[in-house]
Amino acid sequence: MRLTHLFAALRGLVVKETRHVLRDRQTLAILLLMPLAQVLLYGFAIRTDVRGVQVAVVDPTPDATTRSLIQRIDGSARHTVVTVEPTDHAIAGAFAAGTIRQAIVLPTNVDRRLARREALSVQVITDGSDPNAGSAMASYAEAIVRQWHADALVARHGPAVLRSPGAVRIDLVTRMRFNPTMESAQLFVPGLIALVLTIVSAMMTAIAITREKELGTMELLLVSPLRPSTIVIGKMVPYAVLGMANVAIVLAAAQLVFHVPIRGSVPLLLAQSALYIVTTLALGLVISTGSRTQRAAMLAALGGLLLPTIMLSGFIFPIDSLPTPLKVVSHIIPARWFLVIVRGIMLKGAGLEVLWQETLILAGLTTLLLAVGIRRLNVRLDA
């Protein structure tokens, strides 16, 4: 009899909890759709190969042989030749601006040197701010150049030239810009600023406002003279201060522990971090106005912010390696633009004259998110 009562009580508890889960349709939808979203996101975003590498070729004395190399590089599945320059004067600026990720510097009179069986010295300069992608890009380029050199020799002197004791050699000089020691910390530590701010600012703001609604204290705002914009500012200020404190902590750890340089302007870096904090706070506001419970707000923040920040912002995997649909989606993720800014300032020494476009995009996203969040909060307060 006691066993029967136990099973009856257990059945009642299961039925009660099942009905509770089914009533909370928002949380149920998140719990069912999040695994599917994670599988699709991880399946498409985790790519170790590198594609679409923007390459500049420095060709002082163009001829048929150097043009064949340029065509071979541009025709590969991994490279795109964006410019051909007679000198290397503009290369440094293009690297800092991010318009190229690799440069191949050829010597003068390549065709004549090959005809005389003289050695060639070719430089392969690669953006090493992402060590894994930099190593892959350098390997791809070296393989293309070596194969081009062998084919050019065979075309002039026959296959026997490759087997001769004094075979003509090619000296490839590989250089990594911005991260010559290939330290992975120089890739991940700047990106951690975006990750930490997303967690602290967006998630905590979403939970804090949703908690007010759960506890019923949001109703007090209905009879207060405060405007929605004032309410938003009051909610955001503490987390903004906490976010700036986190920025200072991460930057201090980056230099003292990981020895990550800050080659650019520190005030500019702090100003850009403050802008991103406002962006993430606005994201948290939008999530909170669409969530009825703290659990739903937390799940939405994790699935809608944290995972895209990690997978689609360039934090771990290069955006160039993503499929085209995910590349399009990445444009609406604020962390993508902030990562370009923070890595540009810290690793490349870039200034606002280089990063103005990313700054405007981030400011535009911030304005849009604030407008949506305040409007939705206003509607809920008026309801």
Secondary structure, 3 states (H helix, E strand, C coil): CHHHHHHHHHHHHHHHHHHHHHHCHHHHHHHHHHHHHHHHHHHHHCCCCCCCEEEEEECCCCCHHHHHHHHHHHHCCCEEEEEEECCCCCHHHHHHHCCCCEEEECCCCHHHHHHCCCCEEEEEEEECCCHHHHHHHHHHHHHHHHHHHHHHHHHHHCHHHHCCCCCCCEEEEEEEECCCCCCCHHHHHHHHHHHHHHHHHHHHHHHHHHHHHHHCHHHHHHHCCCCHHHHHHHHHHHHHHHHHHHHHHHHHHHHHCCCCCCCCCHHHHHHHHHHHHHHHHHHHHHHHHCCCCHHHHHHHHHHHHHHHHHHCCCCCCCHHHCCHHHHHHHCCCHHHHHHHHHHHHHHHCCCHHHHHHHHHHHHHHHHHHHHHHHHHHHHHHHC
